[in-house]
């Protein structure tokens, strides 16, 4: 039998007792947050929160042993007036630093940090990856996303939640889906149940229904079990109730695979059915349902990995001439036809993006008067040096289908709302690289929206620089843009049009009206030279616009 009590004391309302291994801290909750010190050299250990006899939270965390690298927080406002017992399987000095407050550690400087992205959503603390549940509801654009609130690396998958009125300025609301007995909260989507097909609605407004994957590790050598679940909200996505009949799909046995995840759901009007597109083993499967609860397998298409997306778009804006687009996490896509049961490709696979865009998703329920297909993607492996958060969401874009010399292709451009961020603008025409650089010397700042049209009169390439690093390298001979093959729609052209977004840690480049997108991390500055062309007497710059941008964070200025 272990020695059950080696030490007991009370400091500022915290009762601390230490066992040989398991540590206990008891908090009488009267504040909104518990602030937790993190040290990345420490091993992860599981921390649990218990209220009464109920296990209410559990997550892996690296509690500091000494001076913290940074702080994270847990929202415990739901437990005000109650006791929470915090358990941790290691005696470590950082446990005594945990404290309650109505302010989370670092809140006074949030969004003003040195390497905080200023025109891209990033979480207040911790890690984010895939966007989930993109839906427009009750005059808000909802962004749910894969989130580890407790450190800057992947793990502890929750669904975080943020909302926006304009797709630019975001308010982060916190976690809404927590790991449970079925597993961690992996990716999924959300839709509005206008017809109350599931019977979840309470009150006058339709329920917001989320479909997500529960991922449960089965132990060493046994792989994982991934099942599909649903949850619903009647308060605008602020809280969710998980369906008591979860999981609604368990297809591991059918596919003999641990890879069955990332449901995309939408209403298909011609058949009056819900459609789920689900990544399973080697591609995307299609399911139908009348009520979100019972799902029937219909068909499967191979060749995609993770995070399915499927939507219909007019070709060249003609609503009487449409095609469907299907893609996976990498952004490679097919164009084709869909009848609610099966996708039939007519061309593809094609590629519209290269680089660090992954797991993009488009918005459900955009008002018909708007009609745009708006996409948000994860800026994969984008790190922000020295920051208590990592990763970001890329700038929202509009997707369209257009006819090109190579056939119907997907185009991707920044949403028009970016103009609302323009702070100070500069515009020139008919420049040499030397003349352009003289003008660019007058511009400072670190967030930009740039447009240019460039012709290579002789030779094969040109470069555009930022702080001494080449952020654009176009090679007309090899048809490459930053070393990625670009299928130019005008095979005989020596010109290229570019739209560029520069933030503190990222660069997004859109070629020729969105025909091709390149996404990359911003390299550390070599010089303080700002924006410049690599001087080349054979380059003509037909037009150049530079817009300095305001931050999307109200308290960042």
C-alpha positions as CSV (number, residue, x, y, z in Angstrom):
1,X,0.0,0.0,0.0
2,X,1.4,3.4,-1.0
3,X,1.9,6.2,1.5
4,X,-1.2,8.2,0.7
5,X,-0.3,11.6,2.2
6,X,3.2,13.0,2.4
7,X,2.4,16.7,2.4
8,X,-0.6,18.9,2.9
9,X,-0.9,22.6,2.9
10,X,-3.1,25.5,1.7
11,X,-1.9,28.5,-0.2
12,X,-4.3,31.2,-1.5
13,X,-7.3,28.9,-1.4
14,X,-5.4,26.0,-3.0
15,X,-5.1,22.8,-1.1
16,X,-2.1,20.8,-2.2
17,X,-1.3,17.2,-1.2
18,X,1.5,15.1,-2.6
19,X,1.6,11.3,-2.9
20,X,4.5,9.3,-4.2
21,X,3.4,10.0,-7.7
22,X,-0.1,11.4,-8.0
23,X,-0.4,15.1,-7.0
24,X,-3.7,16.6,-5.9
25,X,-4.7,20.3,-5.9
26,X,-8.1,21.4,-4.8
27,X,-9.5,24.7,-6.0
28,X,-12.7,26.4,-4.7
29,X,-13.6,28.0,-8.1
30,X,-14.6,31.7,-7.8
31,X,-12.7,33.0,-10.9
32,X,-13.0,32.3,-14.6
33,X,-9.6,30.8,-15.4
34,X,-7.0,28.5,-14.1
35,X,-3.6,29.7,-15.4
36,X,-1.1,26.9,-16.1
37,X,2.7,27.3,-16.5
38,X,4.3,25.4,-19.4
39,X,7.9,24.3,-20.0
40,X,8.5,22.6,-23.3
41,X,11.5,20.5,-22.1
42,X,9.2,18.7,-19.6
43,X,7.5,15.5,-20.6
44,X,3.8,15.4,-21.3
45,X,1.7,14.0,-18.4
46,X,-2.1,13.7,-18.1
47,X,-3.8,16.3,-15.9
48,X,-7.4,15.7,-14.8
49,X,-10.1,17.9,-13.4
50,X,-12.7,16.2,-11.2
51,X,-15.8,17.9,-9.7
52,X,-17.6,15.8,-7.2
53,X,-17.4,12.3,-8.4
54,X,-17.4,13.4,-12.1
55,X,-14.3,13.5,-14.3
56,X,-14.9,16.8,-16.2
57,X,-11.6,17.4,-18.1
58,X,-8.5,15.5,-19.0
59,X,-5.6,16.5,-21.2
60,X,-1.8,16.1,-21.6
61,X,0.3,19.0,-20.5
62,X,3.9,19.9,-19.8
63,X,3.8,21.6,-16.4
64,X,6.9,23.6,-15.8
65,X,9.7,22.6,-13.4
66,X,11.2,26.1,-12.8
67,X,10.6,29.2,-14.9
68,X,7.8,28.7,-17.4
69,X,8.4,29.2,-21.1
70,X,4.8,30.5,-21.4
71,X,1.4,30.2,-19.8
72,X,-1.8,28.6,-21.0
73,X,-5.2,28.7,-19.4
74,X,-8.3,26.5,-18.8
75,X,-11.7,28.2,-18.7
76,X,-13.4,26.9,-15.5
77,X,-16.2,29.4,-15.4
78,X,-18.8,26.6,-15.7
79,X,-17.6,25.3,-12.2
80,X,-17.9,28.6,-10.2
81,X,-19.1,27.8,-6.7
82,X,-17.8,24.3,-6.9
83,X,-14.6,22.5,-6.0
84,X,-12.3,21.1,-8.6
85,X,-9.7,18.6,-7.8
86,X,-6.7,18.8,-10.2
87,X,-4.5,15.7,-10.4
88,X,-1.1,15.3,-12.0
89,X,1.2,12.3,-11.9
90,X,4.4,14.1,-11.1
91,X,5.7,16.2,-8.2
92,X,6.9,19.3,-9.9
93,X,7.4,22.9,-8.9
94,X,5.1,24.4,-11.5
95,X,2.0,22.9,-9.7
96,X,2.4,25.5,-6.9
97,X,2.4,28.2,-9.6
98,X,-1.1,27.4,-10.9
99,X,-3.6,30.1,-9.9
100,X,-7.1,31.3,-10.4
101,X,-7.9,34.7,-12.1
102,X,-10.6,36.4,-14.1
103,X,-7.8,37.3,-16.5
104,X,-5.6,34.7,-18.3
105,X,-1.9,35.1,-18.2
106,X,-0.8,37.3,-21.1
107,X,-4.3,38.7,-21.8
108,X,-3.0,42.3,-21.4
109,X,-0.7,41.9,-24.5
110,X,-2.6,39.5,-26.7
111,X,-2.6,40.2,-30.4
112,X,0.3,42.7,-29.9
113,X,3.0,40.0,-29.6
114,X,6.0,40.4,-31.8
115,X,5.3,37.5,-34.1
116,X,1.5,37.6,-33.9
117,X,-0.1,37.3,-37.4
118,X,-2.0,40.5,-38.1
119,X,-4.3,39.6,-40.9
120,X,-4.8,35.9,-40.2
121,X,-6.7,34.2,-37.4
122,X,-4.5,32.5,-34.8
123,X,-5.6,31.2,-31.4
124,X,-4.8,33.1,-28.3
125,X,-2.8,30.3,-26.9
126,X,-1.8,26.8,-28.0
127,X,-1.9,25.0,-31.3
128,X,-4.5,25.0,-34.2
129,X,-4.8,22.9,-37.3
130,X,-7.7,22.1,-39.5
131,X,-10.7,24.5,-39.8
132,X,-13.9,22.6,-38.8
133,X,-17.6,23.4,-39.1
134,X,-17.4,26.5,-41.3
135,X,-20.9,27.8,-41.4
136,X,-22.7,31.1,-41.6
137,X,-25.5,31.3,-39.0
138,X,-27.4,34.1,-37.3
139,X,-25.3,36.9,-39.0
140,X,-22.0,35.3,-37.9
141,X,-19.3,33.4,-39.8
142,X,-18.4,30.5,-37.5
143,X,-14.9,29.1,-37.4
144,X,-14.5,25.9,-35.4
145,X,-11.1,24.4,-35.6
146,X,-8.7,21.7,-34.3
147,X,-7.2,23.1,-31.2
148,X,-4.7,22.1,-28.5
149,X,-5.2,24.7,-25.8
150,X,-2.4,23.5,-23.6
151,X,0.8,23.8,-25.7
152,X,2.1,24.9,-29.1
153,X,2.3,21.4,-30.6
154,X,-0.3,19.0,-31.8
155,X,-2.3,16.9,-29.3
156,X,-5.3,17.1,-27.0
157,X,-7.7,17.6,-30.0
158,X,-10.6,19.9,-29.0
159,X,-12.8,22.0,-31.2
160,X,-12.0,25.7,-30.7
161,X,-14.5,28.3,-31.7
162,X,-14.3,31.8,-33.1
163,X,-16.9,34.1,-34.8
164,X,-16.7,37.0,-37.2
165,X,-19.2,39.5,-38.8
166,X,-17.0,40.2,-41.8
167,X,-14.5,37.3,-42.2
168,X,-11.8,39.7,-41.2
169,X,-12.1,40.5,-37.5
170,X,-12.4,37.4,-35.2
171,X,-13.6,36.9,-31.7
172,X,-12.2,33.7,-30.1
173,X,-14.8,32.1,-27.8
174,X,-13.0,29.1,-26.5
175,X,-13.5,25.3,-26.7
176,X,-16.8,23.8,-27.4
177,X,-16.1,20.1,-28.0
178,X,-13.9,18.2,-25.5
179,X,-12.4,14.7,-25.7
180,X,-14.7,12.0,-24.2
181,X,-14.8,8.2,-23.8
182,X,-15.1,7.8,-27.6
183,X,-11.8,9.7,-28.1
184,X,-10.3,13.0,-29.1
185,X,-12.3,15.5,-31.2
186,X,-10.9,15.2,-34.7
187,X,-12.1,17.2,-37.8
188,X,-15.6,17.6,-39.2
189,X,-18.1,20.1,-40.3
190,X,-21.4,21.8,-39.4
191,X,-24.7,22.6,-41.0
192,X,-28.0,24.3,-40.1
193,X,-31.0,22.0,-39.8
194,X,-33.5,24.4,-41.2
195,X,-36.2,21.7,-41.5
196,X,-35.5,20.3,-38.0
197,X,-34.9,16.8,-39.5
198,X,-33.0,15.7,-36.4
199,X,-35.6,17.1,-33.9
200,X,-32.8,18.9,-32.0
201,X,-34.3,22.4,-32.3
202,X,-35.4,24.3,-29.2
203,X,-37.1,27.6,-29.7
204,X,-37.6,29.6,-32.9
205,X,-34.1,29.2,-34.5
206,X,-32.9,26.0,-36.2
207,X,-30.3,23.9,-34.5
208,X,-26.6,24.1,-35.6
209,X,-25.5,20.5,-36.1
210,X,-21.9,19.4,-36.1
211,X,-20.5,16.2,-37.4
212,X,-17.0,15.2,-36.2
213,X,-14.7,12.2,-35.8
214,X,-13.9,10.7,-32.4
215,X,-10.4,9.3,-32.5
216,X,-9.5,6.7,-29.9
217,X,-6.0,5.2,-29.6
218,X,-6.4,1.5,-28.9
219,X,-3.0,1.0,-27.4
220,X,0.5,0.0,-28.6
221,X,0.3,-1.9,-31.9
222,X,-3.5,-1.8,-32.1
223,X,-3.9,1.3,-34.1
224,X,-6.9,3.6,-33.5
225,X,-10.7,3.6,-33.8
226,X,-12.2,6.5,-35.7
227,X,-16.0,6.8,-35.5
228,X,-18.3,9.6,-36.7
229,X,-20.4,11.5,-34.2
230,X,-22.8,14.4,-34.1
231,X,-23.5,17.2,-31.7
232,X,-26.0,20.1,-31.7
233,X,-26.2,23.6,-30.5
234,X,-29.2,25.9,-29.8
235,X,-27.2,28.9,-28.7
236,X,-25.4,29.9,-31.8
237,X,-22.6,27.4,-31.4
238,X,-21.5,28.6,-28.0
239,X,-22.2,25.2,-26.4
240,X,-23.0,21.8,-27.9
241,X,-24.8,18.7,-26.7
242,X,-23.4,15.4,-28.0
243,X,-26.0,13.1,-29.4
244,X,-26.6,10.2,-26.9
245,X,-26.7,7.7,-29.8
246,X,-23.1,8.4,-30.9
247,X,-21.3,7.1,-32.9
248,X,-23.6,7.4,-35.9
249,X,-21.0,5.6,-38.2
250,X,-18.4,3.0,-37.3
251,X,-16.9,1.8,-40.5
252,X,-13.6,0.4,-39.4
253,X,-14.7,-3.2,-40.0
254,X,-16.0,-2.4,-43.5
255,X,-12.7,-0.9,-44.6
256,X,-10.3,-2.8,-42.4
257,X,-8.6,0.6,-41.7
258,X,-8.0,3.0,-38.9
259,X,-8.4,5.9,-41.3
260,X,-12.1,6.8,-41.4
261,X,-12.5,10.5,-40.5
262,X,-13.3,14.1,-41.3
263,X,-17.0,14.1,-42.2
264,X,-18.3,16.9,-44.5
265,X,-22.1,17.3,-44.4
266,X,-24.6,19.4,-46.4
267,X,-28.2,19.3,-47.5
268,X,-28.8,18.1,-51.1
269,X,-32.0,19.7,-52.2
270,X,-32.9,17.4,-55.2
271,X,-33.2,14.3,-53.1
272,X,-34.1,16.0,-49.8
273,X,-31.3,14.2,-48.0
274,X,-28.3,15.0,-45.9
275,X,-25.0,14.1,-47.7
276,X,-21.9,13.1,-45.8
277,X,-18.6,12.9,-47.6
278,X,-16.2,10.9,-45.5
279,X,-12.5,10.0,-45.9
280,X,-12.2,6.2,-45.7
281,X,-9.0,4.3,-46.3
282,X,-8.0,5.4,-49.8
283,X,-10.5,8.0,-50.8
284,X,-13.9,9.6,-50.1
285,X,-17.2,7.8,-49.4
286,X,-20.7,9.2,-49.8
287,X,-23.4,8.6,-47.2
288,X,-27.1,9.8,-47.1
289,X,-29.3,10.5,-44.1
290,X,-32.8,11.8,-43.4
291,X,-32.0,13.0,-39.9
292,X,-28.3,13.0,-39.2
293,X,-28.7,10.0,-37.0
294,X,-29.0,7.1,-39.4
295,X,-26.6,7.0,-42.4
296,X,-26.6,4.8,-45.5
297,X,-23.4,4.2,-47.4
298,X,-23.8,5.0,-51.2
299,X,-20.5,5.0,-53.1
300,X,-16.8,5.7,-52.9
301,X,-14.1,7.4,-55.0
302,X,-10.4,6.7,-54.6
303,X,-7.4,9.0,-54.7
304,X,-7.9,11.4,-51.9
305,X,-6.5,11.6,-48.3
306,X,-8.3,13.3,-45.4
307,X,-10.6,16.3,-45.1
308,X,-13.1,15.9,-48.0
309,X,-14.8,18.8,-49.6
310,X,-17.6,18.7,-52.2
311,X,-19.5,21.7,-53.7
312,X,-21.2,22.9,-56.8
313,X,-20.1,26.0,-58.7
314,X,-21.3,27.8,-61.9
315,X,-18.8,27.9,-64.8
316,X,-17.8,31.4,-65.7
317,X,-20.7,32.7,-63.5
318,X,-23.4,31.0,-65.5
319,X,-25.8,29.4,-63.0
320,X,-27.4,27.3,-65.7
321,X,-24.0,25.6,-66.4
322,X,-22.5,24.1,-63.3
323,X,-20.0,21.5,-62.2
324,X,-19.1,19.9,-58.9
325,X,-15.6,20.1,-57.3
326,X,-14.2,17.4,-55.0
327,X,-10.9,17.7,-53.1
328,X,-9.0,16.3,-50.2
329,X,-6.6,17.9,-47.7
330,X,-3.8,18.5,-50.2
331,X,-6.0,20.6,-52.4
332,X,-5.7,18.4,-55.5
333,X,-9.2,18.2,-57.0
334,X,-11.5,16.7,-59.6
335,X,-14.3,18.4,-61.6
336,X,-17.4,16.4,-62.3
337,X,-21.0,15.6,-61.7
338,X,-22.8,14.6,-58.5
339,X,-26.3,13.2,-58.1
340,X,-26.5,13.0,-54.3
341,X,-25.2,9.4,-54.4
342,X,-22.1,9.2,-56.6
343,X,-19.5,11.6,-57.9
344,X,-18.6,11.1,-61.6
345,X,-15.3,12.9,-62.5
346,X,-15.1,14.7,-65.9
347,X,-11.5,16.0,-65.5
348,X,-8.7,15.8,-63.0
349,X,-6.9,15.5,-60.8
350,X,-5.8,19.1,-61.0
351,X,-3.8,21.3,-58.6
352,X,-4.7,24.8,-57.7
353,X,-2.4,25.3,-54.8
354,X,1.2,24.6,-53.7
355,X,2.9,24.8,-50.4
356,X,1.6,25.2,-46.8
357,X,-2.2,25.2,-47.4
358,X,-3.8,22.0,-46.0
359,X,-7.2,20.8,-44.9
360,X,-9.1,23.7,-46.4
361,X,-12.9,23.8,-46.0
362,X,-15.6,26.0,-47.5
363,X,-18.6,27.7,-45.8
364,X,-22.0,26.1,-45.5
365,X,-25.2,28.3,-45.5
366,X,-23.8,31.4,-47.2
367,X,-26.8,33.5,-48.0
368,X,-28.1,33.1,-51.5
369,X,-27.8,36.9,-52.1
370,X,-24.1,36.6,-51.6
371,X,-23.7,33.2,-53.3
372,X,-19.9,33.0,-53.0
373,X,-18.0,29.8,-52.2
374,X,-15.7,31.0,-49.4
375,X,-12.8,28.8,-48.4
376,X,-10.6,28.9,-45.3
377,X,-7.5,26.7,-44.9
378,X,-4.9,25.8,-42.4
379,X,-1.4,27.4,-42.8
380,X,0.3,24.1,-42.1
381,X,3.6,24.1,-40.1
382,X,3.6,27.9,-39.8
383,X,5.5,28.7,-36.6
384,X,5.8,32.0,-34.8
385,X,9.2,32.2,-33.1
386,X,9.1,32.8,-29.4
387,X,5.3,32.9,-29.2
388,X,2.9,30.9,-26.9
389,X,0.8,29.9,-29.9
390,X,1.5,28.3,-33.3
391,X,-0.1,27.8,-36.7
392,X,-2.7,30.1,-38.3
393,X,-5.7,30.1,-40.6
394,X,-4.9,31.4,-44.1
395,X,-6.7,34.4,-45.5
396,X,-10.3,33.7,-46.6
397,X,-10.6,33.2,-50.4
398,X,-13.4,32.9,-52.9
399,X,-13.4,29.9,-55.2
400,X,-14.8,30.0,-58.8
401,X,-14.8,27.7,-61.8
402,X,-13.6,29.3,-65.1
403,X,-13.0,28.1,-68.6
404,X,-9.3,28.1,-69.6
405,X,-7.3,26.8,-72.6
406,X,-6.7,23.7,-70.5
407,X,-10.4,23.2,-69.6
408,X,-12.5,24.1,-66.6
409,X,-10.3,24.9,-63.7
410,X,-10.7,26.1,-60.1
411,X,-9.6,29.6,-59.3
412,X,-8.8,30.9,-55.8
413,X,-8.6,34.7,-54.9
414,X,-8.6,36.7,-51.6
415,X,-12.1,37.8,-50.7
416,X,-13.1,41.3,-51.7
417,X,-13.4,42.3,-48.0
418,X,-9.6,42.7,-47.9
419,X,-10.0,46.2,-49.2
420,X,-11.5,47.2,-45.9
421,X,-8.1,46.6,-44.3
422,X,-6.3,49.0,-46.7
423,X,-4.5,51.6,-44.6
424,X,-2.3,53.6,-47.1
425,X,-2.1,52.8,-50.8
426,X,0.5,53.4,-53.5
427,X,0.2,52.9,-57.2
428,X,2.5,53.2,-60.2
429,X,2.6,52.2,-63.9
430,X,5.2,51.4,-66.5
431,X,8.3,50.9,-64.3
432,X,11.7,49.3,-64.6
433,X,12.9,47.3,-61.6
434,X,15.2,50.2,-60.7
435,X,12.4,52.7,-60.9
436,X,10.1,50.4,-58.8
437,X,12.8,50.0,-56.2
438,X,13.2,53.7,-55.8
439,X,9.5,54.0,-55.1
440,X,9.4,51.0,-52.8
441,X,12.1,52.5,-50.5
442,X,9.6,55.0,-49.2
443,X,7.3,52.2,-47.9
444,X,7.6,50.7,-44.4
445,X,5.4,48.3,-42.4
446,X,5.1,44.6,-42.1
447,X,1.7,43.7,-43.5
448,X,0.9,44.2,-47.2
449,X,-1.5,43.6,-50.0
450,X,0.4,43.9,-53.3
451,X,-0.7,43.6,-56.9
452,X,1.5,43.6,-59.9
453,X,1.6,42.8,-63.7
454,X,5.1,42.0,-65.0
455,X,6.5,41.1,-68.4
456,X,9.8,39.3,-69.0
457,X,11.0,41.0,-72.2
458,X,14.2,39.0,-72.4
459,X,15.5,36.1,-70.4
460,X,13.3,33.7,-68.4
461,X,12.8,34.9,-64.9
462,X,12.2,37.6,-62.3
463,X,12.4,37.8,-58.5
464,X,10.6,39.9,-55.9
465,X,12.2,40.3,-52.5
466,X,11.2,41.1,-49.0
467,X,13.9,41.9,-46.4
468,X,16.5,40.2,-48.6
469,X,14.7,37.0,-49.2
470,X,13.1,36.1,-52.6
471,X,9.3,35.6,-51.9
472,X,8.5,35.4,-55.6
473,X,10.5,33.6,-58.3
474,X,8.8,33.1,-61.6
475,X,10.5,31.1,-64.3
476,X,8.8,31.4,-67.7
477,X,11.0,28.7,-69.3
478,X,10.2,25.9,-66.8
479,X,6.7,27.4,-66.0
480,X,7.4,27.5,-62.3
481,X,6.3,29.8,-59.6
482,X,8.5,29.4,-56.5
483,X,9.6,26.0,-57.9
484,X,6.0,24.7,-58.4
485,X,4.8,23.9,-61.9
486,X,2.2,26.5,-62.9
487,X,-0.1,25.6,-65.8
488,X,-0.3,29.0,-67.3
489,X,-3.6,29.6,-69.2
490,X,-1.9,31.6,-71.9
491,X,0.9,29.3,-73.1
492,X,2.6,32.0,-75.3
493,X,2.6,34.7,-72.6
494,X,5.7,36.2,-71.2
495,X,3.7,38.1,-68.5
496,X,2.2,37.2,-65.2
497,X,-0.2,39.0,-62.8
498,X,0.4,38.5,-59.1
499,X,-1.5,39.3,-55.9
500,X,0.5,38.9,-52.7
501,X,-0.4,38.9,-49.0
502,X,2.5,39.4,-46.6
503,X,2.0,39.0,-42.9
504,X,4.5,38.7,-40.1
505,X,5.1,35.0,-40.6
506,X,3.4,34.1,-43.9
507,X,3.3,34.8,-47.6
508,X,0.3,34.0,-50.0
509,X,0.7,34.4,-53.7
510,X,-2.2,34.3,-56.2
511,X,-1.2,34.1,-59.9
512,X,-3.2,35.5,-62.8
513,X,-6.5,36.1,-61.1
514,X,-6.3,33.1,-58.8
515,X,-5.3,30.4,-61.3
516,X,-2.6,29.2,-59.0
517,X,-1.8,29.8,-55.3
518,X,1.5,29.4,-53.5
519,X,1.6,29.5,-49.7
520,X,4.7,29.6,-47.6
521,X,6.2,30.7,-44.3
522,X,8.0,34.0,-44.2
523,X,11.7,33.5,-43.8
524,X,13.6,35.4,-41.1
525,X,14.9,38.7,-42.5
526,X,18.3,38.8,-44.1
527,X,18.3,42.6,-44.4
528,X,16.0,45.5,-43.4
529,X,15.6,46.3,-47.1
530,X,11.8,45.9,-47.2
531,X,10.1,45.3,-50.6
532,X,12.2,45.2,-53.7
533,X,12.6,43.7,-57.2
534,X,15.8,41.9,-58.0
535,X,17.2,44.4,-60.5
536,X,16.8,43.2,-64.1
537,X,16.9,45.5,-67.1
538,X,14.8,43.0,-69.1
539,X,11.7,43.3,-66.8
540,X,8.8,45.7,-67.4
541,X,6.4,46.3,-64.6
542,X,3.2,47.4,-66.2
543,X,1.4,48.1,-62.9
544,X,2.3,48.0,-59.2
545,X,0.0,48.5,-56.2
546,X,1.1,48.3,-52.6
547,X,-1.4,48.6,-49.8
548,X,-0.3,48.8,-46.2
549,X,-2.8,47.0,-44.1
550,X,-4.5,47.6,-40.7
551,X,-4.5,44.8,-38.2
552,X,-7.6,42.6,-37.8
553,X,-7.1,42.8,-34.0
554,X,-8.7,45.8,-32.5
555,X,-6.2,46.1,-29.6
556,X,-3.1,45.5,-31.7
557,X,-2.4,49.0,-32.9
